[in-house]
Structure formats: structure tokens, C-alpha cells
Amino acid sequence: MTPAPSFLDALKLAAEEAARAEDDFRRQMAERAKALERERAFAYRRLNFMRAIAEAVATAESEEIAVAAALAVLRTKLGWSSDSEARAAVLARFAPVAQQIFAALGPASEEAGAPGAGEGQGAPPVEPADAVAALAAFEAWYRETHPNPFWLLFEHYMPETPVVDF
């Protein structure tokens, strides 16, 4: 005697639902792993890039020189040897980040504890978190105005170039 077809149909449906649930879980897990991988990559790009910016800014004698040095590092890291309207906008929006880093690392921050420090500037001493906030504001602007995050610019595809003998 064979089981009733409806009994087998119910078991088949349950097996298919279990397979679907497993597939959904594996897909979600893969998507989450990919998102975490991207977050990690961006975090290390951010750290390494900002370390290079901080090194360039730390030795600057003035804010103007610090900003110029930071923007030169940005251009070098991204391989920007020419100008465009989009690049100029990025550089202009990144300048406040360099200013905040200079304020946090430069001579003004060392004198912040001295009497009269910060007078005439109309601003209280800069906290190190202000550089982080300035970077976050830059990243938010970039995300709002561009289709991809800023940190994707650091993924350089270098096409193979043929070797030519003359």
C-alpha cells in the first residue's frame, strides 16, 4: 500500500521550503560577508590615506602649506595628474579635512593650553575628533554627489600594456 499522494506532496513542499530557507540564508550570509569585507577595506584605506595626509600636514608651517600638502597627497594617491571640474570639487571639499588635521596636529594645537591661544581666531581649540568629523562630512558629501563611495577611487585598474621593441 502506497502513501496517499497528498501526504507525499506535503513532505515534498516541506523539503522545498527547507531548501529555499537554506538558500536564502546562504545568500544573506554571502551578502553580509561581502558588506563586511567592503567596510574593512574602506576602513583600512581610510586609515592609510589619512596617515599619509597627517604625515604631510604635521610638518607644515602654516595652514595654507598644510592644505596644499594634503591635496598633493590626495592627487598622488589617486593618480590625478590633470584637472577637471569634478576633481576640483573633490579637492575643494577635502580642504576642510586638511585644515582640521592641521589644527589638531599643527603648532596651534600645541599652544592651545597656553594663555591667549586661539584668540583672534574666533574659535575654541580644535579637538582631534573634529578631523574625524570633517572626514565624515567629506565622505557624506561625496556619497550624496557621486554614484560610488570615495574609497572606491583607490581601486586602480592598471591595464596591461604590451612591450614594444623598436
PyRosetta script that sets phi, psi and omega in degrees:
from pyrosetta import init, pose_from_sequence

init()
pose = pose_from_sequence("MTPAPSFLDALKLAAEEAARAEDDFRRQMAERAKALERERAFAYRRLNFMRAIAEAVATAESEEIAVAAALAVLRTKLGWSSDSEARAAVLARFAPVAQQIFAALGPASEEAGAPGAGEGQGAPPVEPADAVAALAAFEAWYRETHPNPFWLLFEHYMPETPVVDF")
pose.set_psi(1, 127.9)
pose.set_omega(1, -178.9)
pose.set_phi(2, -94.6)
pose.set_psi(2, 149.2)
pose.set_omega(2, 179.2)
pose.set_phi(3, -63.3)
pose.set_psi(3, 157.3)
pose.set_omega(3, 179.9)
pose.set_phi(4, -65.5)
pose.set_psi(4, 141.2)
pose.set_omega(4, -179.1)
pose.set_phi(5, -55.5)
pose.set_psi(5, -36.0)
pose.set_omega(5, -178.5)
pose.set_phi(6, -65.8)
pose.set_psi(6, -33.1)
pose.set_omega(6, 176.8)
pose.set_phi(7, -64.7)
pose.set_psi(7, -46.0)
pose.set_omega(7, 178.1)
pose.set_phi(8, -65.8)
pose.set_psi(8, -38.2)
pose.set_omega(8, 178.2)
pose.set_phi(9, -62.9)
pose.set_psi(9, -40.2)
pose.set_omega(9, 179.1)
pose.set_phi(10, -65.5)
pose.set_psi(10, -41.8)
pose.set_omega(10, 178.2)
pose.set_phi(11, -66.5)
pose.set_psi(11, -40.2)
pose.set_omega(11, 178.1)
pose.set_phi(12, -63.3)
pose.set_psi(12, -43.1)
pose.set_omega(12, 178.3)
pose.set_phi(13, -61.6)
pose.set_psi(13, -42.8)
pose.set_omega(13, 179.0)
pose.set_phi(14, -63.5)
pose.set_psi(14, -41.0)
pose.set_omega(14, 178.8)
pose.set_phi(15, -65.1)
pose.set_psi(15, -42.1)
pose.set_omega(15, 178.9)
pose.set_phi(16, -65.8)
pose.set_psi(16, -38.7)
pose.set_omega(16, 177.6)
pose.set_phi(17, -65.8)
pose.set_psi(17, -39.4)
pose.set_omega(17, 177.8)
pose.set_phi(18, -64.7)
pose.set_psi(18, -40.8)
pose.set_omega(18, 178.5)
pose.set_phi(19, -65.0)
pose.set_psi(19, -41.5)
pose.set_omega(19, 178.8)
pose.set_phi(20, -63.9)
pose.set_psi(20, -42.2)
pose.set_omega(20, 178.9)
pose.set_phi(21, -63.0)
pose.set_psi(21, -41.4)
pose.set_omega(21, 178.3)
pose.set_phi(22, -64.7)
pose.set_psi(22, -44.3)
pose.set_omega(22, 178.6)
pose.set_phi(23, -61.1)
pose.set_psi(23, -43.5)
pose.set_omega(23, 178.4)
pose.set_phi(24, -61.4)
pose.set_psi(24, -43.9)
pose.set_omega(24, 179.2)
pose.set_phi(25, -62.1)
pose.set_psi(25, -45.5)
pose.set_omega(25, -179.8)
pose.set_phi(26, -63.8)
pose.set_psi(26, -38.9)
pose.set_omega(26, 178.2)
pose.set_phi(27, -64.9)
pose.set_psi(27, -46.2)
pose.set_omega(27, 179.1)
pose.set_phi(28, -63.0)
pose.set_psi(28, -39.9)
pose.set_omega(28, 179.0)
pose.set_phi(29, -64.2)
pose.set_psi(29, -42.5)
pose.set_omega(29, 179.0)
pose.set_phi(30, -65.4)
pose.set_psi(30, -41.3)
pose.set_omega(30, 178.3)
pose.set_phi(31, -64.2)
pose.set_psi(31, -42.1)
pose.set_omega(31, 179.5)
pose.set_phi(32, -65.5)
pose.set_psi(32, -42.9)
pose.set_omega(32, 178.6)
pose.set_phi(33, -62.0)
pose.set_psi(33, -40.1)
pose.set_omega(33, 179.1)
pose.set_phi(34, -65.9)
pose.set_psi(34, -40.9)
pose.set_omega(34, 178.6)
pose.set_phi(35, -64.6)
pose.set_psi(35, -41.8)
pose.set_omega(35, 178.6)
pose.set_phi(36, -66.4)
pose.set_psi(36, -37.8)
pose.set_omega(36, 177.8)
pose.set_phi(37, -62.5)
pose.set_psi(37, -42.6)
pose.set_omega(37, 179.8)
pose.set_phi(38, -66.0)
pose.set_psi(38, -43.4)
pose.set_omega(38, 178.2)
pose.set_phi(39, -60.3)
pose.set_psi(39, -42.6)
pose.set_omega(39, 179.1)
pose.set_phi(40, -63.5)
pose.set_psi(40, -46.4)
pose.set_omega(40, -180.0)
pose.set_phi(41, -60.5)
pose.set_psi(41, -44.3)
pose.set_omega(41, 179.4)
pose.set_phi(42, -64.9)
pose.set_psi(42, -39.4)
pose.set_omega(42, -180.0)
pose.set_phi(43, -62.1)
pose.set_psi(43, -42.1)
pose.set_omega(43, 179.2)
pose.set_phi(44, -73.2)
pose.set_psi(44, -34.7)
pose.set_omega(44, 175.2)
pose.set_phi(45, -63.5)
pose.set_psi(45, -44.3)
pose.set_omega(45, 178.8)
pose.set_phi(46, -58.6)
pose.set_psi(46, -49.2)
pose.set_omega(46, -178.9)
pose.set_phi(47, -60.8)
pose.set_psi(47, -50.7)
pose.set_omega(47, -177.3)
pose.set_phi(48, -65.5)
pose.set_psi(48, -40.5)
pose.set_omega(48, 178.7)
pose.set_phi(49, -65.8)
pose.set_psi(49, -46.6)
pose.set_omega(49, -177.9)
pose.set_phi(50, -69.8)
pose.set_psi(50, -28.4)
pose.set_omega(50, 174.1)
pose.set_phi(51, -63.4)
pose.set_psi(51, -44.3)
pose.set_omega(51, 178.1)
pose.set_phi(52, -64.3)
pose.set_psi(52, -40.4)
pose.set_omega(52, 177.9)
pose.set_phi(53, -63.7)
pose.set_psi(53, -46.4)
pose.set_omega(53, -178.7)
pose.set_phi(54, -62.0)
pose.set_psi(54, -39.4)
pose.set_omega(54, 177.9)
pose.set_phi(55, -62.9)
pose.set_psi(55, -40.8)
pose.set_omega(55, 179.7)
pose.set_phi(56, -69.1)
pose.set_psi(56, -38.4)
pose.set_omega(56, -175.8)
pose.set_phi(57, -77.6)
pose.set_psi(57, -32.9)
pose.set_omega(57, -173.3)
pose.set_phi(58, -60.3)
pose.set_psi(58, -30.4)
pose.set_omega(58, -177.1)
pose.set_phi(59, -95.2)
pose.set_psi(59, -1.1)
pose.set_omega(59, -178.0)
pose.set_phi(60, -71.3)
pose.set_psi(60, 143.2)
pose.set_omega(60, -178.8)
pose.set_phi(61, -88.5)
pose.set_psi(61, -17.3)
pose.set_omega(61, 179.2)
pose.set_phi(62, -144.9)
pose.set_psi(62, 163.5)
pose.set_omega(62, 179.0)
pose.set_phi(63, -62.3)
pose.set_psi(63, -39.4)
pose.set_omega(63, -179.8)
pose.set_phi(64, -60.5)
pose.set_psi(64, -44.2)
pose.set_omega(64, 178.9)
pose.set_phi(65, -67.7)
pose.set_psi(65, -38.1)
pose.set_omega(65, 179.1)
pose.set_phi(66, -61.8)
pose.set_psi(66, -45.5)
pose.set_omega(66, 179.8)
pose.set_phi(67, -64.1)
pose.set_psi(67, -44.6)
pose.set_omega(67, 178.9)
pose.set_phi(68, -60.7)
pose.set_psi(68, -42.3)
pose.set_omega(68, 179.9)
pose.set_phi(69, -65.6)
pose.set_psi(69, -42.4)
pose.set_omega(69, 179.7)
pose.set_phi(70, -63.9)
pose.set_psi(70, -43.3)
pose.set_omega(70, -180.0)
pose.set_phi(71, -68.1)
pose.set_psi(71, -32.2)
pose.set_omega(71, 175.6)
pose.set_phi(72, -66.1)
pose.set_psi(72, -39.9)
pose.set_omega(72, 177.0)
pose.set_phi(73, -63.7)
pose.set_psi(73, -44.7)
pose.set_omega(73, 179.0)
pose.set_phi(74, -57.8)
pose.set_psi(74, -49.1)
pose.set_omega(74, -179.0)
pose.set_phi(75, -60.7)
pose.set_psi(75, -42.6)
pose.set_omega(75, -179.4)
pose.set_phi(76, -65.3)
pose.set_psi(76, -47.3)
pose.set_omega(76, -178.2)
pose.set_phi(77, -61.5)
pose.set_psi(77, -33.0)
pose.set_omega(77, -179.4)
pose.set_phi(78, -92.6)
pose.set_psi(78, -4.1)
pose.set_omega(78, 179.4)
pose.set_phi(79, 71.6)
pose.set_psi(79, 29.4)
pose.set_omega(79, -179.4)
pose.set_phi(80, -87.0)
pose.set_psi(80, 105.7)
pose.set_omega(80, 177.6)
pose.set_phi(81, -105.1)
pose.set_psi(81, -8.5)
pose.set_omega(81, 177.8)
pose.set_phi(82, -127.6)
pose.set_psi(82, 167.7)
pose.set_omega(82, -177.8)
pose.set_phi(83, -106.2)
pose.set_psi(83, 153.6)
pose.set_omega(83, 172.7)
pose.set_phi(84, -151.3)
pose.set_psi(84, 169.0)
pose.set_omega(84, 179.7)
pose.set_phi(85, -63.4)
pose.set_psi(85, -41.5)
pose.set_omega(85, 179.8)
pose.set_phi(86, -65.1)
pose.set_psi(86, -42.3)
pose.set_omega(86, 179.3)
pose.set_phi(87, -66.5)
pose.set_psi(87, -39.2)
pose.set_omega(87, 178.2)
pose.set_phi(88, -62.1)
pose.set_psi(88, -38.2)
pose.set_omega(88, 178.0)
pose.set_phi(89, -64.8)
pose.set_psi(89, -41.9)
pose.set_omega(89, 178.6)
pose.set_phi(90, -63.0)
pose.set_psi(90, -45.6)
pose.set_omega(90, -179.8)
pose.set_phi(91, -62.2)
pose.set_psi(91, -42.2)
pose.set_omega(91, 179.8)
pose.set_phi(92, -64.6)
pose.set_psi(92, -39.6)
pose.set_omega(92, -179.7)
pose.set_phi(93, -75.1)
pose.set_psi(93, -22.7)
pose.set_omega(93, 179.5)
pose.set_phi(94, -84.4)
pose.set_psi(94, -21.7)
pose.set_omega(94, -177.8)
pose.set_phi(95, -53.6)
pose.set_psi(95, -42.7)
pose.set_omega(95, 178.0)
pose.set_phi(96, -61.0)
pose.set_psi(96, -29.2)
pose.set_omega(96, 176.1)
pose.set_phi(97, -63.9)
pose.set_psi(97, -47.4)
pose.set_omega(97, 178.6)
pose.set_phi(98, -62.0)
pose.set_psi(98, -39.3)
pose.set_omega(98, 178.4)
pose.set_phi(99, -61.9)
pose.set_psi(99, -42.7)
pose.set_omega(99, 179.8)
pose.set_phi(100, -66.8)
pose.set_psi(100, -38.5)
pose.set_omega(100, 178.4)
pose.set_phi(101, -66.0)
pose.set_psi(101, -43.1)
pose.set_omega(101, 177.7)
pose.set_phi(102, -60.5)
pose.set_psi(102, -43.7)
pose.set_omega(102, 179.9)
pose.set_phi(103, -63.0)
pose.set_psi(103, -35.8)
pose.set_omega(103, -179.3)
pose.set_phi(104, -78.4)
pose.set_psi(104, -34.1)
pose.set_omega(104, -175.5)
pose.set_phi(105, -104.0)
pose.set_psi(105, -23.8)
pose.set_omega(105, -171.7)
pose.set_phi(106, -76.9)
pose.set_psi(106, -174.7)
pose.set_omega(106, -177.0)
pose.set_phi(107, -59.1)
pose.set_psi(107, -32.2)
pose.set_omega(107, -178.6)
pose.set_phi(108, -62.8)
pose.set_psi(108, -36.6)
pose.set_omega(108, -179.0)
pose.set_phi(109, -72.6)
pose.set_psi(109, -29.7)
pose.set_omega(109, 178.2)
pose.set_phi(110, -71.9)
pose.set_psi(110, -30.3)
pose.set_omega(110, -179.3)
pose.set_phi(111, -90.9)
pose.set_psi(111, -0.9)
pose.set_omega(111, -174.9)
pose.set_phi(112, -58.5)
pose.set_psi(112, -31.5)
pose.set_omega(112, -179.9)
pose.set_phi(113, -81.7)
pose.set_psi(113, -13.0)
pose.set_omega(113, -178.2)
pose.set_phi(114, -76.8)
pose.set_psi(114, 149.3)
pose.set_omega(114, 177.7)
pose.set_phi(115, -60.0)
pose.set_psi(115, 135.5)
pose.set_omega(115, 178.3)
pose.set_phi(116, 83.8)
pose.set_psi(116, -2.0)
pose.set_omega(116, 179.9)
pose.set_phi(117, -66.2)
pose.set_psi(117, 136.1)
pose.set_omega(117, 178.2)
pose.set_phi(118, 85.6)
pose.set_psi(118, -7.4)
pose.set_omega(118, 179.0)
pose.set_phi(119, -68.5)
pose.set_psi(119, 145.1)
pose.set_omega(119, 179.1)
pose.set_phi(120, 83.9)
pose.set_psi(120, -10.4)
pose.set_omega(120, 178.8)
pose.set_phi(121, -97.1)
pose.set_psi(121, -18.8)
pose.set_omega(121, 178.2)
pose.set_phi(122, 73.0)
pose.set_psi(122, 17.2)
pose.set_omega(122, -179.1)
pose.set_phi(123, -138.9)
pose.set_psi(123, 146.5)
pose.set_omega(123, 176.5)
pose.set_phi(124, -71.9)
pose.set_psi(124, 167.1)
pose.set_omega(124, 177.3)
pose.set_phi(125, -54.2)
pose.set_psi(125, 143.9)
pose.set_omega(125, -176.5)
pose.set_phi(126, -82.7)
pose.set_psi(126, 131.6)
pose.set_omega(126, 175.4)
pose.set_phi(127, -87.9)
pose.set_psi(127, 148.8)
pose.set_omega(127, 178.6)
pose.set_phi(128, -56.2)
pose.set_psi(128, -30.1)
pose.set_omega(128, -179.5)
pose.set_phi(129, -64.1)
pose.set_psi(129, -22.0)
pose.set_omega(129, 179.1)
pose.set_phi(130, -63.1)
pose.set_psi(130, -33.4)
pose.set_omega(130, 177.1)
pose.set_phi(131, -67.1)
pose.set_psi(131, -39.4)
pose.set_omega(131, 177.8)
pose.set_phi(132, -65.6)
pose.set_psi(132, -42.5)
pose.set_omega(132, 178.8)
pose.set_phi(133, -65.2)
pose.set_psi(133, -38.8)
pose.set_omega(133, 178.4)
pose.set_phi(134, -65.0)
pose.set_psi(134, -40.2)
pose.set_omega(134, 177.6)
pose.set_phi(135, -65.7)
pose.set_psi(135, -41.7)
pose.set_omega(135, 178.4)
pose.set_phi(136, -62.6)
pose.set_psi(136, -39.9)
pose.set_omega(136, 178.1)
pose.set_phi(137, -65.2)
pose.set_psi(137, -40.8)
pose.set_omega(137, 177.1)
pose.set_phi(138, -61.8)
pose.set_psi(138, -47.5)
pose.set_omega(138, 179.7)
pose.set_phi(139, -61.1)
pose.set_psi(139, -40.7)
pose.set_omega(139, 178.9)
pose.set_phi(140, -63.6)
pose.set_psi(140, -44.0)
pose.set_omega(140, 177.0)
pose.set_phi(141, -59.7)
pose.set_psi(141, -45.6)
pose.set_omega(141, -178.1)
pose.set_phi(142, -62.0)
pose.set_psi(142, -42.7)
pose.set_omega(142, -179.1)
pose.set_phi(143, -63.5)
pose.set_psi(143, -36.0)
pose.set_omega(143, -179.5)
pose.set_phi(144, -74.0)
pose.set_psi(144, -27.4)
pose.set_omega(144, -172.9)
pose.set_phi(145, -108.6)
pose.set_psi(145, -4.2)
pose.set_omega(145, -178.7)
pose.set_phi(146, -132.9)
pose.set_psi(146, 153.2)
pose.set_omega(146, -177.4)
pose.set_phi(147, -73.0)
pose.set_psi(147, -21.2)
pose.set_omega(147, -178.3)
pose.set_phi(148, -125.6)
pose.set_psi(148, 156.8)
pose.set_omega(148, 177.0)
pose.set_phi(149, -63.5)
pose.set_psi(149, 153.2)
pose.set_omega(149, 179.9)
pose.set_phi(150, -54.3)
pose.set_psi(150, -38.7)
pose.set_omega(150, -173.2)
pose.set_phi(151, -69.4)
pose.set_psi(151, -14.0)
pose.set_omega(151, 174.4)
pose.set_phi(152, -70.6)
pose.set_psi(152, -20.8)
pose.set_omega(152, 178.8)
pose.set_phi(153, -63.0)
pose.set_psi(153, -20.6)
pose.set_omega(153, -177.8)
pose.set_phi(154, -83.2)
pose.set_psi(154, -2.1)
pose.set_omega(154, 176.0)
pose.set_phi(155, -90.6)
pose.set_psi(155, 93.8)
pose.set_omega(155, -177.8)
pose.set_phi(156, -90.5)
pose.set_psi(156, 123.1)
pose.set_omega(156, 171.9)
pose.set_phi(157, -92.2)
pose.set_psi(157, 120.4)
pose.set_omega(157, 179.8)
pose.set_phi(158, -106.0)
pose.set_psi(158, 101.7)
pose.set_omega(158, 180.0)
pose.set_phi(159, -65.3)
pose.set_psi(159, 146.6)
pose.set_omega(159, 177.8)
pose.set_phi(160, -69.7)
pose.set_psi(160, 136.6)
pose.set_omega(160, 177.9)
pose.set_phi(161, -112.3)
pose.set_psi(161, 132.9)
pose.set_omega(161, -178.2)
pose.set_phi(162, -69.0)
pose.set_psi(162, 145.7)
pose.set_omega(162, 176.0)
pose.set_phi(163, -86.3)
pose.set_psi(163, 127.2)
pose.set_omega(163, -177.5)
pose.set_phi(164, -118.6)
pose.set_psi(164, 126.8)
pose.set_omega(164, 174.2)
pose.set_phi(165, -96.5)
pose.set_psi(165, 134.7)
pose.set_omega(165, 178.1)
pose.set_phi(166, -103.1)
pose.dump_pdb("model.pdb")
